[in-house]
Amino acid sequence: MRQLTELSGRRVLVVFYAPWSSQAMQYVQAVKSYAEAQDGKAFAVLIDADAHPELARKYDLEAVPLTVLYLEGMKLREMVGGVSAARLDQLIEQTVRVE
């Protein structure tokens, strides 16, 4: 388990998915690819919404996949639905520049 101090300065993506959703599972792979390509600047937390309903309720989950982007502990953006790793990178870069 990682300590929060290890994530300082990194983009943290909390991703809710459901193993029965093929779109969500494809997106999980895109998130993994994005995080790996960031050379330590991003970290993905993947949460099976069915296995962790209490977390899903906390985030008011209505659809999967749901991605919540954090930077320095601040929630910057929520995204519902899946995109490619390249598009995810674009969306995150746009969000981080605005903030």
N, C-alpha and C positions, 0 to 999 in steps of 0.2 A: 504494500500500500504506500502510495506517495504522500509526502508531507506537503502541505500547502505552500511552504516556503520554496519548495522545489519548482513550483509553477509560476513564481514571480516573474513578470515580464513576458510570459508565454500566453499565447492565445489558447483558451480552453474552450473546447466544443463539447457540450453535453448533448448527446444524441439519444433520443428515445426511439426505439424501433420495436417491431413485433416479428418474431421468427416466421410467422405464417404469411407475412406480407413480402411478396417478391420485390416490389418497388423499394421497400424499406431495406431489405437485405442487399440489394444492389447499391443503395445509397451508403450503407455501412461500409462497403468496399471502397467507395469513392472517398469517404471520410478518412478511412485508414490510409489510402494512397496520398491524400492531401497532407495528413499529419506526418507521414514518413518523408515526404518531399520537403518539409519545412525545416529539416535539420535541427530539430529540438526547439524551434520557435513556436510550435503548436502541440497541443496534447488533446487527445480525444477520450472522452468518457462515454462509453457505450452502455446504455441501460435498456434491458429487455423490459418493456412496459408491462407485459403480462406477469413477469416474475416479481416485479416491484411496483405493485399498484399504489402503495402509499406515496412513492415518489411521483408517480404519474398524476396523482391527485394534487400534490403540492405544486406541480407545474401546470395545473389545469389542462392536462393533455386531452385533446379532442381528436387528434389524428396523428398517425405516424407516417413517415418519420417527422420528428420535431427536433430542430437543432437550436440550442441556446448558446450564443457566443459571449464569452466573458473575457475581459482583459483587466488585469490588476484587481480582480475581484468585483469588477463592475459589469453588470449585464448590459451588453451593447445592442444585441439584436436577437430576435426569434425568427426562425424560418420554418415553415411547414412545407413538407414535400421534399422530394429528392432532386438533386442536380449532379452534374458530373464534377469530378475533382477540379477541373479547370474552372468551371463556373463557380464552384464553391470558393476557390481562391480569389476570383474577381469580386465576389460579393463581400468577402471578408476584408479584402484590401480597401474597397470602397467604404465600408463601415468604419474601419480603423482610421482612415484618413479624415473622415468627417468628425470623428470623436477627437 
